[in-house]
Amino acid sequence: MGQQWRTHGETYEEAVTQGIEALESLVMAYEASGEPLPEPSNVCTVA
């Protein structure tokens, strides 16, 4: 997949809700494609 995901909200709570929805959509996309979810990484090791 390799996409960069971003979300926004008028409030912190709205941004969190949008982020949760984005993560749920990402998991569903991986499941639909049959690809395994990527291993978790640390921002410091990716940069």
HELIX and SHEET records of a PDB file:
HELIX    1   1 TYR A   12  SER A   33  1                                  22    
HELIX    2   2 VAL A   43  VAL A   46  1                                   4    
END                                                                             
